Amino acid sequence: MVRIKVPRLHGVPPSTLHWFQSGPEGAIVSEFSTQSRDDLDVFTDPDIARTTVVASN
């Protein structure tokens, strides 16, 4: 685990699986990449959905 505090940056090598988790106060996360295309993102968690689902009450 890597804890990053403001205003720190952390580099992740290409093709490295990674994820983000905030603390109790939340977080603002910006991810920058040399190539970023949502349709090419790889998710290893089967519970991740690629499309937004809005639940009705």
MDTraj code that builds the backbone (N, CA, C; nanometers):
import mdtraj as md
import numpy as np

residues = "MET VAL ARG ILE LYS VAL PRO ARG LEU HIS GLY VAL PRO PRO SER THR LEU HIS TRP PHE GLN SER GLY PRO GLU GLY ALA ILE VAL SER GLU PHE SER THR GLN SER ARG ASP ASP LEU ASP VAL PHE THR ASP PRO ASP ILE ALA ARG THR THR VAL VAL ALA SER ASN".split()
xyz = np.array([
    [0.0842, -0.1166, 0.0000],
    [0.0000, 0.0000, 0.0000],
    [0.0893, 0.1237, 0.0000],
    [0.0471, 0.2223, -0.0751],
    [0.1170, 0.3504, -0.0798],
    [0.0194, 0.4570, -0.0323],
    [0.0565, 0.5305, 0.0690],
    [-0.0275, 0.6412, 0.1164],
    [0.0268, 0.7698, 0.0561],
    [-0.0603, 0.8399, -0.0132],
    [-0.0193, 0.9628, -0.0805],
    [-0.0915, 1.0793, -0.0146],
    [-0.0171, 1.1775, 0.0310],
    [-0.0764, 1.2950, 0.0936],
    [-0.0497, 1.4161, 0.0062],
    [-0.1370, 1.5135, 0.0162],
    [-0.1271, 1.6360, -0.0625],
    [0.0084, 1.6991, -0.0397],
    [0.0775, 1.7497, -0.1343],
    [0.0523, 1.7460, -0.2791],
    [0.1386, 1.6411, -0.3486],
    [0.1428, 1.5209, -0.3013],
    [0.2325, 1.4173, -0.3524],
    [0.1789, 1.3511, -0.4776],
    [0.2696, 1.2919, -0.5527],
    [0.2368, 1.2139, -0.6717],
    [0.2980, 1.0755, -0.6559],
    [0.2421, 0.9789, -0.7249],
    [0.2984, 0.8439, -0.7237],
    [0.2902, 0.7866, -0.8640],
    [0.4005, 0.7428, -0.9180],
    [0.4033, 0.6833, -1.0519],
    [0.3766, 0.5341, -1.0455],
    [0.2969, 0.4851, -1.1386],
    [0.2659, 0.3423, -1.1484],
    [0.3151, 0.2951, -1.2854],
    [0.3990, 0.1926, -1.2901],
    [0.4487, 0.1436, -1.4194],
    [0.3338, 0.0963, -1.5097],
    [0.3514, 0.1037, -1.6411],
    [0.2480, 0.0579, -1.7342],
    [0.2067, -0.0872, -1.7061],
    [0.0789, -0.1158, -1.7276],
    [0.0193, -0.2498, -1.7116],
    [0.0230, -0.3010, -1.5682],
    [0.0370, -0.2109, -1.4716],
    [0.0345, -0.2494, -1.3308],
    [-0.1075, -0.2341, -1.2778],
    [-0.1624, -0.3416, -1.2209],
    [-0.2953, -0.3309, -1.1604],
    [-0.2867, -0.2382, -1.0405],
    [-0.3832, -0.1465, -1.0275],
    [-0.3849, -0.0534, -0.9158],
    [-0.5276, -0.0099, -0.8875],
    [-0.5487, 0.0448, -0.7676],
    [-0.6795, 0.0936, -0.7276],
    [-0.6609, 0.2074, -0.6288],
    [-0.7707, 0.2790, -0.6018],
    [-0.7673, 0.3937, -0.5116],
    [-0.8676, 0.3720, -0.3991],
    [-0.8337, 0.4205, -0.2811],
    [-0.9254, 0.4156, -0.1672],
    [-0.9063, 0.5435, -0.0875],
    [-1.0161, 0.6075, -0.0529],
    [-1.0057, 0.7317, 0.0236],
    [-1.0111, 0.7034, 0.1727],
    [-0.9764, 0.8041, 0.2500],
    [-0.9909, 0.7976, 0.3945],
    [-1.1307, 0.8436, 0.4330],
    [-1.1577, 0.8589, 0.5612],
    [-1.2920, 0.8952, 0.6071],
    [-1.3394, 1.0322, 0.5586],
    [-1.2467, 1.1192, 0.5226],
    [-1.2848, 1.2526, 0.4738],
    [-1.2990, 1.2563, 0.3227],
    [-1.2819, 1.1431, 0.2551],
    [-1.2921, 1.1400, 0.1097],
    [-1.1605, 1.1757, 0.0449],
    [-1.1624, 1.1892, -0.0866],
    [-1.0403, 1.2209, -0.1602],
    [-1.0755, 1.2814, -0.2951],
    [-0.9836, 1.3578, -0.3467],
    [-0.9903, 1.4056, -0.4846],
    [-0.8744, 1.3383, -0.5561],
    [-0.9061, 1.2578, -0.6554],
    [-0.8039, 1.1802, -0.7257],
    [-0.8053, 1.2162, -0.8729],
    [-0.6902, 1.2494, -0.9257],
    [-0.6745, 1.2692, -1.0695],
    [-0.5742, 1.1671, -1.1178],
    [-0.6107, 1.0962, -1.2238],
    [-0.5198, 0.9967, -1.2795],
    [-0.4791, 1.0429, -1.4184],
    [-0.3505, 1.0493, -1.4409],
    [-0.2978, 1.0923, -1.5698],
    [-0.2227, 0.9761, -1.6318],
    [-0.2347, 0.9625, -1.7611],
    [-0.1724, 0.8507, -1.8299],
    [-0.1229, 0.8968, -1.9652],
    [-0.0254, 0.8252, -2.0189],
    [0.0217, 0.8580, -2.1534],
    [-0.0856, 0.8241, -2.2566],
    [-0.1658, 0.7217, -2.2282],
    [-0.2805, 0.6892, -2.3131],
    [-0.3932, 0.6486, -2.2201],
    [-0.5062, 0.7155, -2.2315],
    [-0.6187, 0.6850, -2.1440],
    [-0.7450, 0.6742, -2.2271],
    [-0.7957, 0.5516, -2.2384],
    [-0.9220, 0.5277, -2.3104],
    [-1.0073, 0.4376, -2.2231],
    [-1.1241, 0.4877, -2.1835],
    [-1.2123, 0.4112, -2.0961],
    [-1.2450, 0.2732, -2.1519],
    [-1.2607, 0.2636, -2.2828],
    [-1.2980, 0.1343, -2.3420],
    [-1.1843, 0.0326, -2.3365],
    [-1.0622, 0.0767, -2.3029],
    [-0.9493, -0.0156, -2.2928],
    [-0.9103, -0.0457, -2.1480],
    [-0.9793, 0.0171, -2.0513],
    [-0.9494, -0.0109, -1.9113],
    [-0.9768, -0.1579, -1.8802],
    [-0.8918, -0.2160, -1.7978],
    [-0.9073, -0.3560, -1.7580],
    [-0.9478, -0.3593, -1.6116],
    [-1.0576, -0.4289, -1.5831],
    [-1.1032, -0.4448, -1.4454],
    [-1.0969, -0.5926, -1.4091],
    [-1.0311, -0.6252, -1.2987],
    [-1.0222, -0.7645, -1.2551],
    [-1.1329, -0.7995, -1.1559],
    [-1.2061, -0.6994, -1.1071],
    [-1.3174, -0.7217, -1.0154],
    [-1.4442, -0.7432, -1.0978],
    [-1.5061, -0.8620, -1.0889],
    [-1.6259, -0.8900, -1.1703],
    [-1.7458, -0.8035, -1.1319],
    [-1.7410, -0.7367, -1.0168],
    [-1.8516, -0.6507, -0.9749],
    [-1.8456, -0.5111, -1.0355],
    [-1.7395, -0.4806, -1.1074],
    [-1.7274, -0.3503, -1.1729],
    [-1.8115, -0.3508, -1.2993],
    [-1.8957, -0.2482, -1.3141],
    [-1.9789, -0.2340, -1.4336],
    [-1.9232, -0.1194, -1.5181],
    [-1.9164, -0.1400, -1.6474],
    [-1.8637, -0.0361, -1.7371],
    [-1.9642, 0.0752, -1.7610],
    [-2.0910, 0.0511, -1.7375],
    [-2.1907, 0.1546, -1.7634],
    [-2.2549, 0.1971, -1.6315],
    [-2.3011, 0.3203, -1.6304],
    [-2.3682, 0.3728, -1.5121],
    [-2.5075, 0.3129, -1.5012],
    [-2.5430, 0.2699, -1.3817],
    [-2.6765, 0.2161, -1.3558],
    [-2.7431, 0.3072, -1.2545],
    [-2.8596, 0.3621, -1.2913],
    [-2.9332, 0.4481, -1.2019],
    [-3.0501, 0.3683, -1.1458],
    [-3.0499, 0.3537, -1.0143],
    [-3.1581, 0.2777, -0.9506],
    [-3.2803, 0.3651, -0.9360],
    [-3.3963, 0.3067, -0.9564],
    [-3.5203, 0.3822, -0.9374],
    [-3.5763, 0.3500, -0.7991],
    [-3.6435, 0.4476, -0.7405],
    [-3.7008, 0.4278, -0.6051],
    [-3.8341, 0.3624, -0.6101],
])
top = md.Topology()
chain = top.add_chain()
for i, resn in enumerate(residues, 1):
    res = top.add_residue(resn, chain, resSeq=i)
    for name in ("N", "CA", "C"):
        top.add_atom(name, md.element.get_by_symbol(name[0]), res)
traj = md.Trajectory(xyz[None], top)
